């Protein structure tokens, strides 16, 4: 096995991978930052480092997502463990964190307590980010498989959080009435017939976290109906959804007596989230 210097690796066009991804893999192998890569380019990798990097490059060539190769993904202000059992956190989902915190702060000023549910939490990136920002709030995170909630638990330990609980549950079926001030969810919402999904996403990310029946709305419909019971009076529901589902979701929310329905845009100005308030009457 040929050992290479950092400069030889970064200048090697035969790797046929994105240079940015290659740099992240190098930083992971060496345990160094990007400054080291660009100031110590004559550094010769050890045999162990080279072997590890070669394995990463082989996976990159097969289009394995970088987050799954490195086992982590940055989100909001934190670094989250990810495995192929969970969806890779996307930057636009950070908006759900910000919006939930904004509403939560108003509730906390009034009640001196806030209870939030991250429903279908995946890696836990939404709920755990809120928990890290607001240690005085109570956060519950749920998903339907132990393999998924194990990842949430690892991230909870990694972030040293004491104000959250994790539960295995099929959506809202196990929660009692009037449990939460806020429910936030990024459920599966992609239509199974969609042709707009990137090939690497289809191959490597968990289909159960991506696709839903009924034009991508089956889980969202269940959440809207069930959340009426689990939300406190004047509690808020935040949903991540597809850009072309906003009107139908709004119709469902009106039909189920939700108020103050608002469509929120992502960083690219695309309709990506729905915010609404539940009232008992």
N, C-alpha and C positions, 0 to 999 in steps of 0.2 A: 504493500500500500504506500503510495507516494504521499509524503507530507508536504504541505504547501504553506507559504507565508500568507498573512492576511491580504497583502497586496496582490499576490498571485490569485487568490480566491476571488477577490472583488473584481479583478480584471479578466477573469476567465469567462469568455463568452460561450464556452461549450456547455456550461451548466444550464442554459436556457431557462432560467427562473428569474422572477422579478428581483432586482437588486435590493429593494427595500426588505423583501422577505428573507433574502440571503443574509442581510445584515442582522436581522432579528435572530436568525438561527445561529449566526456566529456569536452574537452577544450571549445567547443562552449557553452555547457550548463552552465559551471561555469564562463565563461569569463576569463579564466586563460590560461597560457602557459604550455608546457610539463614539465618544471622544477617544477612547482607547483604540478603537478600530482605525480611526483616521490619524492618530498620532504615533501609533506603534505598528506601522504597516509591515515592518520587516520581521515582526514576531512570527516564529515558526511553530505551527501547531504541534502539540505532542501527538503521539500515535493514538491515544485514547480520544483526544479532542477531534482529530481528523476522522476517526472511525464514526464518532457520533455525528459529525457534520455531514459525512457522506450519506448516512442513513436519513438525515433530514432532507438532503437534496433529492434523494431518490423519491421521497414522499411528495416533495414539492413538484417534481416532474409528473407525478401521477395526479396532480391537482388536489391533493389532500389540503384542506384549509389550514392555514398557518396556526390558528388557535388550537386545533386538534393535535398538531405536531408538537407544539410547545406546551400544550396542556393548560393554557391560560389566555385570557383576553382582557384588555383594559376596558373599563366601563365606568362612566361618571368619574369619580376621583380615585377609583380602586382597581385592583387587579383581581380577577376572578378565575378560579379553577374551572376549566371546562373539559368535558369528556364527550365522546360521540353519543352519549345518552341524552345530552341536552343541546338545545339550540345555542348557537354562538350569539352572544349579546351584540346588538347593533347600536351605533351611536345615536340614531334617532329615538330609540326607546328611552334615552336619558330624559327626554321631555316629560315622560310619565312621572319620573322621579321628581322633577322640578314642580310639576303641576300638583302632585299629591302633597308635597311639602308646603306649597303655598296655601292650599286649602286646609291642611292639617294645622298650620300655625294659627289660623283664624279660629278653628275649633278648640285648640289648646288654650288660647286666650280666654275663651268663654267657659270651658269646662275643666281646665287644668288636667286633662287627660285626652289621649287619642288612641284609638284602636284601629289598626289597618290590616287588611288581608291582601297579600300578594297571591292571587289565585292562578294556579297553573304556573308555578314560579320558575320552573326549569333550573337554571344555575343559581337562582335566588338573587340575581343582580339588581332587580328593582327593589324588592323588599329589604334586602340587606343594605343597600345604599341608603335607603331612608332610615333604617335602624342605626347605621353608623353616623348619620348626620344628626339624628334626634334620639339620643340615648334615653330620654325621659318618656318616649312614646313606646307603645306596645305593638309589635309587629308579628303577625302570624303568616307563615308561608306554607303553601300546600301544593302537592302534586299527586298524581295518581299511582306512581310506582316507586317502590323502595329504592331502586337503582338511581332514580332521579333525586329523591330527597336525600340520599347519601351525599350527592354532590353539594346540595344546599348546606348540609351539615358541615362538610369540609370547609366551605367558604365562611360559614358562621364562626368556626373555630379559628380560621386564618385571620379573620377580622376582629377576633376577640370580643364578640358581641354577647351581651347578657340580656337584652331586652326583646328577644324574639323566640318563638317556638315554631317547630316544623312538624307538619302532620301529613300522613298519607291519606288522601281522601279523593273521591271522584267528584270533582268540582265542588258544589256547595251543599252536597247531600247531608253532610254530617254536622253542619253548623246550626246552632240554635237561633231562635228569633232575636232580632235586634242586637246582633253581636258586634257589628263594626260601624265605625264612623266613615270609613273609606274602604272601598274595594277597588283594587287596581289589577288589571289583567291584560296579558298579551297572549291570547288563546290562538289555537290553529285557526286561520281564516282564509287560506288559499283554496280556491276552487280546484277540485281534483282534475279538471279538464284544462287548467291553465297551461299555456305554452311559454309563459314569460319568466319561468324560474331558471336561474343559472344552473348549468349542468352539474357543477361541483356541489351546489346546494342540494339538488335532487339526489345525488349519489351518496353524499357523506353525512348530511344532517338528518336527524330523525324525522321520518315522515309524519309520525304522530304529533309532532310539534308544529307541523306546517299545514297539513291539509284537513279540510272539513267538508262534509256533505252540504247539500242545499245551497249550492253556489258559494260555499265557504262560510255559511252563516249558522250551521247547525249548533256549534258550541256557543256562539254569541247569543243565539236565541235562548238556550238553556240558562246561560248566565243572567240575562236580563230578567227572565221570569223568576229564577231562584233567588236573585239578589234582593228582590223586594222583601223577602222574609228576613234575610241575614243582615240587611242594612238597618241602622237606627233611623228614626224619623229625621229627615233633612240630611241623611247621609249621602255621600257622593260615590258614583261609579265612574271609573275611567277605563276605557277599552281601547286597545290598539287594534286597528282594522285596515282593510285594503282601501285604497283611494276611491274605488267605485262602489263601496258599500255604505257610504255615509248616509245617503237618503233613506235607504231601506232600514238601516239601524235606527235612524231618527223616527221613522214611522213605528217601528216596534216599541221604542221607548215611550212615545206618545200614547200608544195603545195600552201600555202597562203603567200609565200615570206618572212617568218621570217628568220632571220640570227642568227649566234652565238648561236645555240641551244645547250644547255648543260643539262645533267641529273644530278641532285644533290641527294646525299644519305642522309638518316636520321641517327639518332644516332646508329642504329643497322646495318648500312652499306647496307640498302635496298634502291633501286631506288624509291624515294618518291616524287621528285619535278622536274619540268621542267622550265628552265630559257631560255628566248630568247629575241631577239631584233627586233623591227619592223622598216623597212625602206620604204620610199615612192617610191623608185625606184633604 
